[in-house]
Amino acid sequence: MAGAQIVVPCFNEARRLRADAFSAYCARVPDVDFLFVDDGSADETLARLRELERALPGRVAVLALAPNRGKAEAVRQGICAAFKSGAELVGYWDADLATPLDEIARFRAVLATHPRVALVLGARVQMLGRLVRRRPIRHYLGRIFATGVSLFLQLPIYDSQCGAKLMRNDAAMAKLFDEPFCVNWTFDVELLARLIRLRGRSAARESLYELPLERWEDVAGSKVGAGDFAVAFMEIARLWRRYGRGSE
């Protein structure tokens, strides 16, 4: 299997799931498939995902987890399954499509033209000529958090938490997902810490690429609130105790 497989973690997304957008994208792009991971939803999410799976056989698959495991474990289990699919590229994407699916092509282009890059991270950068709309409080708290992450990782990362990422399907990347993450909200940061520990900071830096998104928009009903930033900082402290400053 060539192409890409994108993992979409879902928890109580029945009202926000844009099945029409996924169907339209699959009709336009023949070599990108989706693996939806239902994380023990209490609403009709799983039923809606099964409908989409039946409507798009071979293009959409569903992995159902029960009970709820949290986004970090839902992504990890989905990515582990995606690595085994044989897809050339694997990644994960937020179910609310705050990052439009059409951005996937730009992620793939980076990996196609930068052979040393192993992981592309979407970055929500508010720049002229781009449509990036975030609530002010989330934007400013996010900038404070990003500063803390940069100090922890000793990498000039702008946006570790964007829910759009794409990577190569190789043994080294798969190894990063072997064990459950020790945090939930900030598992993206732990993923980078594992990469640094595995490859060393210099090599890790060369294998990462932050791609400023053309479009990103806060979607109503987001499960991330201002209070979660306090939890995120506590998780960074936990990561510091576990990983320290990583390898040089």
Secondary structure as the mmCIF struct_conf table of DSSP 4:
data_model
#
loop_
_struct_conf.conf_type_id
_struct_conf.id
_struct_conf.beg_label_comp_id
_struct_conf.beg_label_asym_id
_struct_conf.beg_label_seq_id
_struct_conf.end_label_comp_id
_struct_conf.end_label_asym_id
_struct_conf.end_label_seq_id
BEND BEND1 GLY A 3 GLY A 3
STRN STRN1 ALA A 4 CYS A 10
BEND BEND2 PHE A 11 ASN A 12
TURN_TY1_P TURN_TY1_P1 ALA A 14 ARG A 16
HELX_RH_AL_P HELX_RH_AL_P1 ALA A 19 ARG A 28
TURN_TY1_P TURN_TY1_P2 PRO A 30 ASP A 31
STRN STRN2 VAL A 32 ASP A 39
BEND BEND3 GLY A 40 GLY A 40
BEND BEND4 ALA A 42 GLU A 44
HELX_RH_AL_P HELX_RH_AL_P2 THR A 45 ALA A 55
BEND BEND5 LEU A 56 LEU A 56
TURN_TY1_P TURN_TY1_P3 PRO A 57 ARG A 59
STRN STRN3 VAL A 60 LEU A 65
BEND BEND6 ALA A 66 PRO A 67
HELX_RH_AL_P HELX_RH_AL_P3 LYS A 71 PHE A 83
TURN_TY1_P TURN_TY1_P4 LYS A 84 GLY A 86
BEND BEND7 GLU A 88 GLU A 88
STRN STRN4 LEU A 89 TRP A 93
TURN_TY1_P TURN_TY1_P5 ALA A 95 ASP A 96
BEND BEND8 ALA A 98 THR A 99
HELX_RH_3T_P HELX_RH_3T_P1 LEU A 101 GLU A 103
HELX_RH_AL_P HELX_RH_AL_P4 ILE A 104 THR A 113
TURN_TY1_P TURN_TY1_P6 PRO A 115 ARG A 116
STRN STRN5 LEU A 119 ALA A 123
TURN_TY1_P TURN_TY1_P7 LEU A 128 GLY A 129
BEND BEND9 ARG A 130 ARG A 130
STRN STRN6 LEU A 131 ARG A 133
HELX_RH_AL_P HELX_RH_AL_P5 PRO A 136 LEU A 153
TURN_TY1_P TURN_TY1_P8 GLN A 154 GLN A 154
BEND BEND10 LEU A 155 LEU A 155
BEND BEND11 TYR A 158 TYR A 158
BEND BEND12 SER A 160 SER A 160
BEND BEND13 GLY A 163 GLY A 163
STRN STRN7 ALA A 164 ARG A 168
BEND BEND14 ASP A 170 ASP A 170
HELX_RH_AL_P HELX_RH_AL_P6 ALA A 171 LYS A 175
TURN_TY1_P TURN_TY1_P9 LEU A 176 PHE A 177
BEND BEND15 ASP A 178 GLU A 179
BEND BEND16 CYS A 182 CYS A 182
BEND BEND17 ASN A 184 ASN A 184
TURN_TY1_P TURN_TY1_P10 TRP A 185 THR A 186
HELX_RH_AL_P HELX_RH_AL_P7 PHE A 187 ARG A 199
HELX_RH_AL_P HELX_RH_AL_P8 ARG A 201 GLU A 206
TURN_TY1_P TURN_TY1_P11 SER A 207 SER A 207
STRN STRN8 LEU A 208 PRO A 212
BEND BEND18 GLU A 214 GLU A 214
STRN STRN9 ARG A 215 GLU A 217
TURN_TY1_P TURN_TY1_P12 ALA A 220 GLY A 221
BEND BEND19 LYS A 223 LYS A 223
TURN_TY1_P TURN_TY1_P13 ALA A 226 ALA A 226
HELX_RH_AL_P HELX_RH_AL_P9 GLY A 227 TYR A 243
TURN_TY1_P TURN_TY1_P14 GLY A 244 ARG A 245
#
